[in-house]
Amino acid sequence: MPLSVLDLSPVPTGSRPSQALHETLELARTAEAAGYTRFWLAEHHNIPSVASSTPEVMIAAVAAATSRIRVGSGGIMLPNHSPLKVAETFRVLAGLHPERIDLGIGRAPGTDQRTALALRRSREALGADDFPEQYAELRAYAEGFPAGHPFEPISAQPDDVPLPPVWILGSSTYGGQAAAALGTGFAYAGHFGTLDPAGVIASYRENFQPSDHQAEPHVILALAAIVADTEERAQHLAQANALSMLRLRSGRPGPLPSPEEAAAYPWSDAERAAVEEWSGLVSVGTADQVAADLSRRARSAEADELIITTNIHNPAERRESFTRLASAWGLKPR
């Protein structure tokens, strides 16, 4: 089964956010050499632990720093953007890097409501749920509007390349339903989605409507994993990731803490209970343990591919986590 990387450019405590962008490039080179299939960049805003706010810029940088791995968005949050601008941006990327670009799109803002308002500059747009209309407009800029449409004269340049393959992202049933109805690939956010991936994916497959762009359903399951040389070290790394999640979900976001910070943190019983509830979302352990758990989860969900995200404070240790997993998964180094 293909294995890929989903990167958020995590910002560790004690480092500059801009340095996280350079670490993303290092991780992309590592992922390509290890044999990963795709390298996707997320879109998040106003989160101190995440520097990945403009995936289109990072896609260009990552694709230029590598030569074979597919590079894409995981994803572009379509309500934050003009469909015309997205079509233009990804046609430019596809023109520069033929057959290597993926366009993953989502309907969530990827941030809090105040920041979403700042992005969209409209309270009316903030409450709108017009994702199908936005998607249709995105397609039409590349493929043509119906006769008489006010945007009929507009095409997204460069117009000699198609839009890259489209994946609709989701952490709920809506994303799968939209992907099925529109005939696109579907990427389920199992690294934070609370629903059983098997049910969401099964519904997508059952309701899939073939389109001019895709004849069969295809699913990428996103999961979180932390790999270390020993199970004990992996658990220490996972505790730091858990503290970061706790701070984010309780409205106290900050840079990604170190294992030492997490060990010194005065955990309350309620906080430990919350973290225990979330712990099932992350596969933690040695490479063989994590590979076995990811394989089990992929089979249970009937996914076609896996894409893995990893939050580890030390960038070198994070790269090593992906390298160890690639070896245990049986990827062929390039």
Secondary structure, 3 states (H helix, E strand, C coil): CCEEEEECCECECCCCHHHHHHHHHHHHHHHHHHCCCEEEECCCCCCCCECCCCHHHHHHHHHHHCCCCEEEECCEEHHHCCHHHHHHHHHHHHHHCCCCEEEEEECCCCCCHHHHHHHHCCHHHHHCCCHHHHHHHHHHHHHCCCCCCCCCCCCCCCCCCCCCCEEEEECCHHHHHHHHHHCCEEEEECCCCCCCHHHHHHHHHHHCCCCCCCCCCCEEEEEEEEECCCHHHHHHHHHHHHHHHHHHHCCCCCCECCHHHHHHCCCCHHHHHHHHHHHHHEEEECHHHHHHHHHHHHHHHCCCEEEEECCCCCHHHHHHHHHHHHHHHCCCCC
